[in-house]
Amino acid sequence: MPALWIAHVRVSDPEAYGRYAELATDAIAAHGGEFIARGGRYVQLEGPDRPRNVVARFPSVEAAEACYRSEAYQAAMSHAKGAAERELCIVELDP
């Protein structure tokens, strides 16, 4: 069953976060993920405002989680730590 990787982000260090984004893009693609929203317009209705919103579609929850736990993605994450406040979840799509 396909799944969505949904991230809400507030970037504090654009240069470091840019390095993360470059490396993360490759790691996500390597696990079958493809971006369906990356930044762009949004309307915050509830919860903390995170002006960068990213949604990637994966073949399954397992593929998305494997991506997150992969060495390549964790290497990317080393650039995001301290460069952004993030919330990330994986949501399985309804059949």
N, C-alpha and C positions, 0 to 999 in steps of 0.2 A: 504494500500500500504506500503510495507517495506521501512525503512529509515536507513540511515547511520549516525552515530554519529562520527564526525571526529575531532580529537584533535591534535594540534601541540604544543609541549611542550619543554621548556628549563628548566631543573631542576637545582636549585642552592643549595638545601638542600636535598640530597638523603635520609637521615633518615626520615625526616618529610614527604617527598613525598612518601616514601615507606608505611608509615601508611595510607596516603590518598589512595594509590593504593589498599591496602588490603581491606579497607572499601568500596571503590568505586566498586570493583569487585562484592561484594555481592549485593550492591544496583542495579547495572546494571543487574545482573542475575535475581533479584527479579522483574524487569520490562520487562522481556523477551529478554534482550539484550545478545548477544554473541559476543565475540571478534573474528575478522577475521584478524586483524593485530595489533601487540603490540610491538613497537620497531622494531628492525631488520634493514636490509639494506634499504637505500632510496637514491634518487638523488634529490637534491634541484635545481629546474630550475628557479623559480621566488619567490619573496617575502622573508621575513625574515627566516633565517635558524633556525629551531627548531628540534634538533636532536632526540627527542622522538616523534614518530607519532603513533597514536592509532586510529583504526577504529573498531567500534562495530555495529552490525546489530540489529535493533529493528523491531518489528512487524509493527510499524507505527511511523509517526512523533509525534503523540500524546503520544505514550508510551515512546519515547525517552525524550520528554519534561517533562512528568510526573516524569520520573526518575530524571532528573536534579533538579526539584523543590521539590523532596521528602525530608523528614526529614533525611532519612538515607544518601542520597547523599550529602546534605548540611552539615551533620556532617563530612563526609569524606572531603569535601572541606575545612573545617576549618584547616586541616593539610596541604593543598596545598597552601593556601594563604601565601605569603611571601616565599614559598619554590620553586616556579616555575613561569615562564612567560608562559601563555597559551592562545591559541586561540581554540575555540570550536564552531562547527556548526552542525546542523542537516540537512540532505539532503534527500528528498524523492526520491526513485528510480523510474526510468521511468517504465511504464507498459510493 
